[in-house]
Amino acid sequence: MLTSAAIKPSFVQLFTPKLMTVLREGYRASDLKADALAGLTVAIVALPLSMAIAIASGVTPDRGLYTSIVGGFIISAFGGSRFQIGGPAGAFIVLVAGTVQKYGVDGLLIATFLSGLILLAVGLLRLGTFIKYIPYPVTIGFTSGIAIIIFASEIKDLLGLTLHGPEPGPLVAKLETLGAALPTINPAAVAVAAVAIGIIVALRKLRPTWPAFLIATAVTAIAAWVLHLPVETLGSRFGGIPRSLPMPHLPSVNAGRIVELLPSALAFALLGGIESLLSAVVADSMTGRRHRSNAELVAQGAANIGSALFGGICATGTIARTATNVRAGARGPFAGMFHALFVLLFMLIAAPLARYIPLAALAAILAVVCWNMAEKHEFATLVRASRGDALVVLTTFLLVIFRDLPTGIVAGFALGTLLFMHRMSQSVAVRASRPVVGEDMPDAANDGAEPYTRAATTDPDIVLYRISGAFFFGSAASVSAALDRIGVHPKAYVVDFTDVPFIDSTAAATMAGFVRTARRHGAAVHLFGVDAATKANLEIHGVATPDVDYNESLEDAMRAARLERSGQAAA
């Protein structure tokens, strides 16, 4: 028989990169070719998207490319997923833009570096599993909220508006400022954005394998250049992009700066962990493979450290690009590494051409991304599913929009946890072999459980309890009340734990209180069906011999109760 220690994975098994696994399994020339083609496909998608995300985040477009190159390469080379594609993600736009506005680009780089250290620690401490416990309504709520905020931030470039001051960050103030600037609308920018969206939508419907983002960007850039359209471009706003990677460096850091930026770093790490593991799960569902969550988080941490050193922004696993990678026929992590190298090749060779790209076209790309991010069908389903799910998703959504992302996630998670505990507490039940005071149950009302034998339920001096369901702090109060609501005090209690999957310290303390009460009334307590983990927890809290008697079966417990009662009678 295998013990839990025998099947527990070792440190090496947990943190070996999937790249090493793929190489050990045998990597052929045909696999390398497939990965190279998949990497090229993903790079074509990532090029305009990385620049668009960087601009929407309040930094220059080259920083998005640095993130795809450095962060993307590290995530694929050292991560726990075969197919993960890393780089800048739309989900980070709100957080990154807020950090840049408050602390500047240097503050962003430091926060990104710190978030990498946090993710490294989370992964090495093997806490990646817990990140998966974010409730689904919370994920849908913050994703939909982010989509609304990102789209609002792109209205200026979509319409070519001219603002007389800085664009506000809060949504309501932003919309008021944009509404006041509507008379400055640029028809040429609107036309460029409309053409870009039209190309993307048409190609996705008619030619779904074609790189719609890149084609839309190239067509609108050529049109703007040939027709001399009066629209803002990468060149006019940013002067284009450089043709090489910068030398690694990090702004000066001191203890005060770290404390100041720690909340942003924690938010980056939390969102990065959620986003990357969701992306890895999507890849698993598409391929039938399994990722290593803690190894993935370690790679995400290293990627953010590397991205910050080279001037990039937050890097994480990206669901859309990862799915594209799988559909393009990737065989392993080399595809993601090739993707990073192809983006670097673009910087080295074709950077001068990027200056002609209209900002309205990049805003159009993000508008399409927002439409896909919004999770409209899932959002509507959750609102209709139950009042609890509706409360969680709407609370998260509204707080993300009108407050901030961390508050929305924390509040949604707290609400989801409370609802889960409430539902779990309702699932626990206590049944006795004789009616409890004020609640005479019909014989058929046994919750589907097998009835006890007549001998076990007709002894007037022994009361038999069956506890079923999760016995934890959320249900401890109701169990305690049920245990105390017995009409008379018998000479012995027999408690059935067979249907109790787990017990926590609050529940163990509740049982300890029940045992003390029973002993004060001269009644013995006999337990059966208690597994090893539950028994250990109960004994720690004082539910131990000689106050209680542990038995293997109902028959053993009833026999022990009768023997003890006989001994008391003889004495």
C-alpha positions as CSV (number, residue, x, y, z in Angstrom):
1,M,0.0,0.0,0.0
2,L,1.3,3.4,-1.0
3,T,1.5,6.0,1.8
4,S,1.0,9.7,1.3
5,A,4.8,10.2,1.7
6,A,5.5,7.7,-1.0
7,I,3.4,9.5,-3.6
8,K,4.3,13.0,-2.6
9,P,6.2,14.6,-5.5
10,S,9.8,15.6,-4.8
11,F,11.2,19.2,-5.1
12,V,12.8,18.3,-8.4
13,Q,9.5,16.9,-9.8
14,L,7.6,20.0,-8.8
15,F,10.0,22.5,-10.2
16,T,11.6,20.8,-13.3
17,P,10.7,23.1,-16.3
18,K,8.5,21.5,-18.9
19,L,11.3,22.2,-21.4
20,M,13.5,19.6,-19.7
21,T,10.5,17.2,-19.7
22,V,10.0,17.6,-23.4
23,L,13.7,17.1,-24.1
24,R,13.8,13.9,-22.0
25,E,10.8,12.5,-23.9
26,G,12.6,12.9,-27.2
27,Y,12.6,16.1,-29.2
28,R,12.8,15.6,-33.0
29,A,13.5,17.9,-35.9
30,S,9.8,17.8,-36.9
31,D,8.9,19.0,-33.4
32,L,11.4,21.9,-33.8
33,K,9.9,22.9,-37.1
34,A,6.4,22.8,-35.7
35,D,7.4,24.9,-32.7
36,A,9.2,27.4,-35.0
37,L,6.1,27.9,-37.1
38,A,3.9,28.2,-34.0
39,G,6.3,30.7,-32.5
40,L,6.2,32.8,-35.7
41,T,2.4,32.7,-35.7
42,V,2.2,33.9,-32.1
43,A,4.9,36.6,-32.6
44,I,2.7,38.0,-35.5
45,V,-0.2,38.3,-33.0
46,A,2.0,39.6,-30.2
47,L,3.7,42.4,-32.1
48,P,0.8,44.9,-32.4
49,L,-0.8,43.7,-29.2
50,S,2.3,44.2,-27.1
51,M,2.7,47.8,-28.3
52,A,-1.0,48.5,-27.9
53,I,-1.0,47.2,-24.3
54,A,2.1,49.2,-23.4
55,I,0.6,52.4,-24.8
56,A,-2.7,51.8,-22.9
57,S,-0.7,51.2,-19.8
58,G,0.8,54.7,-20.0
59,V,4.3,53.7,-21.2
60,T,6.1,53.7,-24.5
61,P,5.4,50.9,-27.0
62,D,8.9,49.5,-26.9
63,R,8.4,48.5,-23.2
64,G,5.6,46.1,-24.4
65,L,8.1,44.5,-26.8
66,Y,10.8,44.2,-24.1
67,T,8.2,42.4,-22.0
68,S,7.3,39.9,-24.8
69,I,11.0,39.3,-25.6
70,V,12.5,38.9,-22.1
71,G,9.5,37.9,-20.1
72,G,8.1,35.6,-22.8
73,F,11.4,33.8,-23.3
74,I,11.9,33.2,-19.5
75,I,8.3,32.0,-19.0
76,S,8.6,29.4,-21.8
77,A,12.1,28.3,-20.9
78,F,11.6,27.8,-17.2
79,G,7.8,27.5,-16.8
80,G,5.7,24.5,-15.8
81,S,3.5,24.6,-18.9
82,R,4.4,23.2,-22.3
83,F,2.4,25.8,-24.2
84,Q,2.3,29.0,-22.1
85,I,3.0,32.2,-24.0
86,G,4.1,35.1,-21.8
87,G,4.2,38.8,-22.3
88,P,2.2,41.9,-21.4
89,A,-1.5,41.3,-20.7
90,G,-4.5,43.4,-21.1
91,A,-5.6,42.6,-17.5
92,F,-2.6,44.5,-16.2
93,I,-3.4,47.8,-18.0
94,V,-5.4,49.3,-15.2
95,L,-2.8,48.4,-12.5
96,V,0.2,49.5,-14.6
97,A,-1.4,52.7,-15.7
98,G,-2.3,53.6,-12.1
99,T,1.2,52.8,-10.9
100,V,2.8,54.9,-13.6
101,Q,0.5,57.9,-12.8
102,K,1.3,57.7,-9.1
103,Y,5.0,56.6,-9.0
104,G,6.3,57.1,-12.5
105,V,8.0,54.6,-14.8
106,D,10.9,54.1,-12.3
107,G,8.3,53.1,-9.6
108,L,6.6,50.7,-12.1
109,L,9.9,49.0,-12.8
110,I,10.6,48.6,-9.0
111,A,7.1,47.3,-8.4
112,T,7.4,44.8,-11.2
113,F,10.8,43.6,-9.9
114,L,9.3,43.2,-6.4
115,S,6.3,41.3,-7.8
116,G,8.7,38.9,-9.4
117,L,10.4,38.3,-6.0
118,I,6.9,37.7,-4.5
119,L,5.9,35.2,-7.2
120,L,9.2,33.4,-6.8
121,A,8.5,33.0,-3.0
122,V,4.9,31.9,-3.6
123,G,6.1,29.3,-6.1
124,L,9.0,28.0,-4.0
125,L,6.7,27.8,-0.9
126,R,4.3,25.7,-3.0
127,L,1.4,28.0,-2.6
128,G,0.4,28.0,-6.2
129,T,-2.4,25.5,-5.6
130,F,-4.2,28.1,-3.4
131,I,-4.4,30.7,-6.2
132,K,-6.6,28.3,-8.1
133,Y,-9.2,28.7,-5.4
134,I,-10.3,32.1,-6.6
135,P,-14.1,31.7,-7.2
136,Y,-15.2,31.7,-10.8
137,P,-17.6,34.7,-10.3
138,V,-14.7,36.7,-9.0
139,T,-12.7,35.9,-12.1
140,I,-15.5,36.8,-14.4
141,G,-16.3,40.0,-12.4
142,F,-12.8,41.4,-12.5
143,T,-12.2,40.4,-16.1
144,S,-15.4,42.1,-17.3
145,G,-14.6,45.2,-15.2
146,I,-11.1,45.4,-16.6
147,A,-12.6,45.2,-20.1
148,I,-14.8,48.2,-19.4
149,I,-12.0,50.3,-18.0
150,I,-9.6,49.4,-20.9
151,F,-12.2,50.3,-23.5
152,A,-12.9,53.6,-21.8
153,S,-9.2,54.4,-21.9
154,E,-9.1,53.7,-25.7
155,I,-12.0,56.1,-26.6
156,K,-9.6,59.0,-26.9
157,D,-7.5,57.3,-29.6
158,L,-10.4,55.6,-31.2
159,L,-12.0,59.0,-31.9
160,G,-8.8,61.0,-32.2
161,L,-10.0,63.4,-29.4
162,T,-7.9,66.3,-28.2
163,L,-7.9,66.9,-24.5
164,H,-6.9,70.2,-22.8
165,G,-5.4,68.4,-19.8
166,P,-4.4,65.0,-18.6
167,E,-6.9,62.2,-19.0
168,P,-8.4,61.3,-15.5
169,G,-8.0,57.8,-14.2
170,P,-11.4,57.2,-12.5
171,L,-14.0,56.0,-14.9
172,V,-16.7,58.6,-14.2
173,A,-14.3,61.5,-14.4
174,K,-12.7,60.0,-17.5
175,L,-16.1,59.7,-19.3
176,E,-17.0,63.3,-18.3
177,T,-13.7,64.6,-19.8
178,L,-14.1,62.6,-23.0
179,G,-17.7,63.7,-23.4
180,A,-16.6,67.4,-23.1
181,A,-13.9,66.7,-25.8
182,L,-16.3,65.2,-28.3
183,P,-16.4,68.4,-30.5
184,T,-12.7,67.7,-31.3
185,I,-13.4,64.3,-32.9
186,N,-11.1,63.4,-35.8
187,P,-13.0,61.8,-38.7
188,A,-9.8,60.3,-40.1
189,A,-9.0,58.5,-36.8
190,V,-12.5,57.2,-36.6
191,A,-12.2,55.9,-40.1
192,V,-8.9,54.2,-39.4
193,A,-10.3,52.5,-36.2
194,A,-13.4,51.4,-38.1
195,V,-11.4,49.9,-40.9
196,A,-9.1,48.1,-38.5
197,I,-12.1,46.6,-36.5
198,G,-13.8,45.7,-39.8
199,I,-10.7,43.9,-41.0
200,I,-10.2,42.0,-37.7
201,V,-13.9,40.9,-37.6
202,A,-14.0,39.9,-41.2
203,L,-10.8,37.9,-41.1
204,R,-11.8,36.1,-37.9
205,K,-15.0,35.0,-39.6
206,L,-13.7,34.3,-43.1
207,R,-10.0,33.4,-42.6
208,P,-9.6,32.6,-38.9
209,T,-6.1,31.3,-39.4
210,W,-4.8,34.6,-40.8
211,P,-3.1,37.1,-38.4
212,A,-5.9,39.6,-38.3
213,F,-4.2,42.0,-35.8
214,L,-1.1,42.3,-37.9
215,I,-3.0,42.6,-41.2
216,A,-5.2,45.4,-39.8
217,T,-2.2,47.2,-38.4
218,A,-0.3,47.0,-41.7
219,V,-3.3,48.0,-43.9
220,T,-4.1,51.0,-41.8
221,A,-0.5,52.1,-41.6
222,I,0.0,51.9,-45.4
223,A,-3.3,53.8,-45.9
224,A,-2.3,56.5,-43.4
225,W,1.1,56.9,-45.1
226,V,-0.2,56.9,-48.7
227,L,-3.2,59.1,-48.1
228,H,-1.3,61.4,-45.7
229,L,-4.1,61.0,-43.1
230,P,-4.1,63.6,-40.2
231,V,-3.9,60.9,-37.5
232,E,-1.5,60.3,-34.6
233,T,1.1,57.5,-35.2
234,L,3.7,55.8,-33.1
235,G,6.3,58.1,-34.7
236,S,4.4,61.4,-34.0
237,R,3.8,60.6,-30.3
238,F,6.7,58.4,-29.3
239,G,9.3,58.8,-32.1
240,G,9.0,55.2,-33.1
241,I,10.7,52.3,-31.3
242,P,14.4,51.5,-30.7
243,R,16.2,48.8,-32.7
244,S,17.8,46.9,-29.8
245,L,17.3,45.8,-26.2
246,P,18.5,48.2,-23.5
247,M,21.2,47.2,-21.1
248,P,19.8,45.7,-17.9
249,H,19.5,48.1,-15.0
250,L,17.2,48.9,-12.1
251,P,16.3,52.3,-10.7
252,S,17.8,53.1,-7.2
253,V,15.9,51.4,-4.4
254,N,15.7,52.1,-0.7
255,A,13.6,50.8,2.1
256,G,11.1,53.6,2.0
257,R,10.6,53.1,-1.8
258,I,10.0,49.4,-1.2
259,V,7.4,50.1,1.4
260,E,5.7,52.7,-0.8
261,L,5.6,50.3,-3.8
262,L,4.8,47.1,-2.0
263,P,0.9,47.3,-2.4
264,S,1.4,47.7,-6.2
265,A,3.8,44.8,-6.2
266,L,1.4,42.6,-4.3
267,A,-1.4,43.5,-6.7
268,F,0.8,42.7,-9.7
269,A,1.8,39.3,-8.1
270,L,-1.8,38.4,-7.3
271,L,-3.1,39.2,-10.7
272,G,-0.1,37.7,-12.4
273,G,-0.5,34.4,-10.5
274,I,-4.2,34.2,-11.3
275,E,-3.8,35.1,-15.0
276,S,-0.9,32.8,-15.6
277,L,-2.5,29.8,-13.9
278,L,-5.8,30.4,-15.7
279,S,-3.9,30.5,-19.0
280,A,-2.1,27.2,-18.1
281,V,-5.4,25.5,-17.2
282,V,-6.8,26.6,-20.6
283,A,-3.8,25.1,-22.4
284,D,-4.3,21.9,-20.4
285,S,-7.9,21.7,-21.4
286,M,-7.0,22.1,-25.0
287,T,-4.2,19.6,-25.1
288,G,-4.9,17.1,-22.3
289,R,-1.6,17.9,-20.6
290,R,-1.0,19.0,-17.0
291,H,1.0,22.0,-15.9
292,R,3.1,22.4,-12.8
293,S,1.5,25.3,-11.0
294,N,4.4,26.1,-8.6
295,A,7.0,25.8,-11.3
296,E,4.9,28.1,-13.4
297,L,4.8,30.7,-10.7
298,V,8.6,30.5,-10.2
299,A,9.0,31.2,-13.9
300,Q,6.5,34.1,-13.8
301,G,8.6,35.5,-10.9
302,A,11.8,35.2,-12.8
303,A,10.2,36.7,-15.9
304,N,9.0,39.8,-14.0
305,I,12.5,40.3,-12.6
306,G,14.0,40.0,-16.0
307,S,11.4,42.2,-17.6
308,A,12.0,45.0,-15.0
309,L,15.8,44.8,-15.5
310,F,15.3,45.4,-19.3
311,G,12.8,48.2,-18.9
312,G,9.7,46.1,-19.5
313,I,6.3,46.0,-17.7
314,C,4.5,43.1,-15.9
315,A,4.8,39.8,-17.7
316,T,2.3,36.9,-17.3
317,G,0.8,34.0,-19.2
318,T,-1.6,35.3,-21.8
319,I,-4.7,33.2,-22.5
320,A,-5.3,34.4,-26.1
321,R,-1.7,34.0,-27.3
322,T,-1.4,30.7,-25.5
323,A,-4.5,29.4,-27.2
324,T,-3.1,30.6,-30.5
325,N,0.1,28.8,-29.8
326,V,-1.8,25.5,-29.3
327,R,-3.9,25.9,-32.3
328,A,-0.8,26.7,-34.4
329,G,0.5,23.2,-33.6
330,A,3.1,23.9,-30.9
331,R,4.8,20.8,-29.5
332,G,6.5,22.3,-26.5
333,P,8.1,25.3,-24.8
334,F,10.4,26.0,-27.7
335,A,7.4,27.6,-29.5
336,G,7.2,30.3,-26.8
337,M,11.0,30.9,-26.9
338,F,10.8,31.2,-30.7
339,H,8.0,33.7,-30.3
340,A,10.2,35.9,-28.2
341,L,13.1,35.6,-30.7
342,F,10.9,36.6,-33.6
343,V,9.7,39.7,-31.7
344,L,13.3,40.6,-31.1
345,L,14.1,40.1,-34.8
346,F,11.3,42.5,-35.7
347,M,12.9,45.1,-33.4
348,L,16.3,44.6,-35.0
349,I,15.1,44.7,-38.6
350,A,11.7,46.4,-39.0
351,A,11.6,48.9,-36.1
352,P,11.7,52.0,-38.5
353,L,8.4,50.8,-40.1
354,A,6.6,50.9,-36.8
355,R,6.6,54.7,-36.7
356,Y,3.8,54.7,-39.4
357,I,1.4,52.7,-37.3
358,P,-1.7,54.8,-36.4
359,L,-2.6,54.9,-32.7
360,A,-6.3,54.6,-33.7
361,A,-5.5,51.1,-35.2
362,L,-3.8,50.0,-32.0
363,A,-6.8,51.3,-30.0
364,A,-9.1,49.3,-32.4
365,I,-7.1,46.2,-31.6
366,L,-7.6,46.7,-27.9
367,A,-11.3,47.4,-28.4
368,V,-11.6,44.0,-30.0
369,V,-9.6,42.5,-27.1
370,C,-11.9,44.2,-24.6
371,W,-15.0,42.8,-26.4
372,N,-13.5,39.3,-26.1
373,M,-12.4,39.8,-22.5
374,A,-15.8,41.0,-21.3
375,E,-17.1,37.4,-20.8
376,K,-20.6,38.5,-21.7
377,H,-22.3,35.2,-21.8
378,E,-20.6,33.9,-18.6
379,F,-21.5,37.2,-16.8
380,A,-25.2,36.9,-17.7
381,T,-25.2,33.2,-16.8
382,L,-23.8,34.0,-13.3
383,V,-26.3,36.8,-12.7
384,R,-29.1,34.4,-13.5
385,A,-27.7,31.4,-11.7
386,S,-28.3,32.3,-8.1
387,R,-28.5,35.4,-5.9
388,G,-25.2,34.5,-4.3
389,D,-23.3,34.2,-7.5
390,A,-25.0,37.4,-8.8
391,L,-23.9,39.2,-5.6
392,V,-20.3,38.1,-6.0
393,V,-19.9,38.9,-9.7
394,L,-21.7,42.2,-9.5
395,T,-19.8,43.3,-6.4
396,T,-16.5,42.5,-8.0
397,F,-17.4,44.1,-11.3
398,L,-18.7,47.3,-9.8
399,L,-15.8,47.7,-7.4
400,V,-13.3,47.1,-10.1
401,I,-14.9,49.8,-12.3
402,F,-15.6,52.4,-9.6
403,R,-12.9,51.7,-7.0
404,D,-9.9,49.7,-8.1
405,L,-8.9,46.2,-9.1
406,P,-7.4,44.9,-5.8
407,T,-10.4,46.0,-3.8
408,G,-12.7,44.3,-6.2
409,I,-10.8,41.0,-6.1
410,V,-10.5,41.0,-2.3
411,A,-14.2,41.9,-1.7
412,G,-15.3,39.4,-4.3
413,F,-13.2,36.7,-2.8
414,A,-14.4,37.5,0.7
415,L,-18.0,37.3,-0.4
416,G,-17.5,34.1,-2.3
417,T,-15.8,32.5,0.7
418,L,-18.7,33.6,3.0
419,L,-21.3,32.2,0.6
420,F,-19.3,28.9,0.3
421,M,-19.1,28.6,4.1
422,H,-22.9,29.3,4.3
423,R,-23.7,26.6,1.7
424,M,-21.3,24.1,3.4
425,S,-22.8,24.8,6.8
426,Q,-26.3,24.1,5.4
427,S,-25.1,20.7,4.1
428,V,-24.2,19.4,7.5
429,A,-26.9,17.4,9.3
430,V,-27.4,15.7,12.7
431,R,-29.9,12.9,13.2
432,A,-30.6,11.1,16.4
433,S,-32.1,7.7,17.1
434,R,-34.9,9.4,19.2
435,P,-36.7,12.7,18.4
436,V,-35.1,15.9,19.4
437,V,-37.1,18.4,21.4
438,G,-39.6,20.3,19.4
439,E,-38.8,18.5,16.1
440,D,-40.5,15.1,15.7
441,M,-39.1,13.7,12.4
442,P,-41.1,11.1,10.4
443,D,-39.5,7.7,10.0
444,A,-38.8,8.3,6.3
445,A,-36.9,11.6,6.9
446,N,-33.4,10.2,7.0
447,D,-31.6,12.2,4.3
448,G,-31.2,9.1,2.2
449,A,-28.9,7.5,4.8
450,E,-29.1,3.8,5.6
451,P,-31.2,3.2,8.6
452,Y,-29.6,1.8,11.7
453,T,-30.6,-1.6,13.1
454,R,-33.6,-1.8,15.4
455,A,-31.3,-2.9,18.2
456,A,-29.3,0.2,17.9
457,T,-32.2,2.6,18.0
458,T,-34.5,1.1,20.6
459,D,-32.3,1.0,23.6
460,P,-33.7,3.6,26.0
461,D,-30.4,4.3,27.7
462,I,-28.4,5.0,24.6
463,V,-28.8,7.8,22.1
464,L,-27.3,7.3,18.7
465,Y,-26.3,10.4,16.6
466,R,-25.3,10.5,13.0
467,I,-23.4,13.6,11.8
468,S,-23.1,14.0,8.1
469,G,-21.4,16.6,6.0
470,A,-18.5,19.0,6.4
471,F,-18.0,19.6,10.2
472,F,-16.2,23.0,10.3
473,F,-16.5,26.4,11.9
474,G,-19.4,27.4,9.6
475,S,-21.5,24.5,10.7
476,A,-20.2,24.0,14.3
477,A,-22.9,26.2,15.9
478,S,-25.8,24.3,14.2
479,V,-24.3,20.9,15.1
480,S,-23.8,22.0,18.7
481,A,-27.4,23.1,19.0
482,A,-28.6,19.8,17.6
483,L,-26.5,17.8,20.0
484,D,-27.8,19.8,22.9
485,R,-31.5,19.5,22.0
486,I,-32.0,16.0,23.3
487,G,-35.1,15.5,25.4
488,V,-33.6,13.4,28.2
489,H,-30.2,12.6,29.4
490,P,-29.3,9.0,28.5
491,K,-26.5,6.9,30.1
492,A,-24.5,6.8,26.8
493,Y,-24.1,8.6,23.5
494,V,-22.9,6.9,20.4
495,V,-21.8,9.3,17.6
496,D,-21.4,8.2,14.0
497,F,-18.7,10.1,12.1
498,T,-18.8,7.9,9.0
499,D,-20.2,10.6,6.8
500,V,-18.0,13.4,8.0
501,P,-15.4,14.2,5.3
502,F,-13.3,16.5,7.5
503,I,-13.3,18.4,10.8
504,D,-11.6,21.7,11.8
505,S,-10.4,23.0,15.1
506,T,-13.8,24.8,15.8
507,A,-15.7,21.6,15.2
508,A,-13.3,19.7,17.4
509,A,-13.7,22.2,20.2
510,T,-17.5,21.8,19.8
511,M,-17.2,18.1,20.2
512,A,-15.0,18.6,23.3
513,G,-17.7,20.8,24.8
514,F,-20.3,18.2,24.1
515,V,-18.2,15.5,25.7
516,R,-17.7,17.6,28.9
517,T,-21.4,18.3,29.1
518,A,-22.2,14.6,28.7
519,R,-19.7,13.6,31.4
520,R,-21.2,16.1,33.8
521,H,-24.5,14.3,33.4
522,G,-22.8,10.9,33.9
523,A,-23.2,9.8,30.3
524,A,-20.4,8.1,28.3
525,V,-19.5,9.1,24.8
526,H,-18.6,6.5,22.1
527,L,-17.4,7.5,18.6
528,F,-17.1,5.3,15.5
529,G,-16.3,5.8,11.9
530,V,-13.6,8.4,12.7
531,D,-10.7,8.5,10.2
532,A,-7.1,9.0,11.4
533,A,-6.9,12.7,10.5
534,T,-10.2,13.5,12.3
535,K,-9.2,11.4,15.3
536,A,-5.9,13.3,15.6
537,N,-7.6,16.6,15.5
538,L,-10.2,15.6,18.1
539,E,-7.6,14.3,20.4
540,I,-5.6,17.5,20.2
541,H,-8.6,19.3,21.5
542,G,-9.2,16.9,24.4
543,V,-11.7,14.5,22.8
544,A,-9.6,11.5,24.0
545,T,-9.7,8.5,26.3
546,P,-10.8,8.1,29.0
547,D,-13.5,10.7,28.3
548,V,-14.5,9.1,25.0
549,D,-14.2,5.7,23.5
550,Y,-13.2,5.2,19.8
551,N,-14.6,2.3,17.9
552,E,-14.4,0.8,14.5
553,S,-18.1,0.1,13.8
554,L,-21.6,0.7,15.1
555,E,-21.7,-2.8,16.6
556,D,-18.5,-2.2,18.5
557,A,-19.7,1.2,19.8
558,M,-23.0,-0.2,21.0
559,R,-21.3,-3.2,22.6
560,A,-18.9,-0.9,24.5
561,A,-21.8,1.4,25.6
562,R,-23.8,-1.6,27.0
563,L,-20.7,-3.0,28.8
564,E,-20.0,0.3,30.4
565,R,-23.6,0.7,31.4
566,S,-23.5,-2.8,32.9
567,G,-20.3,-2.0,34.8
568,Q,-21.9,1.1,36.2
569,A,-25.0,-0.8,37.3
570,A,-22.9,-3.5,39.0
571,A,-20.9,-0.9,40.9
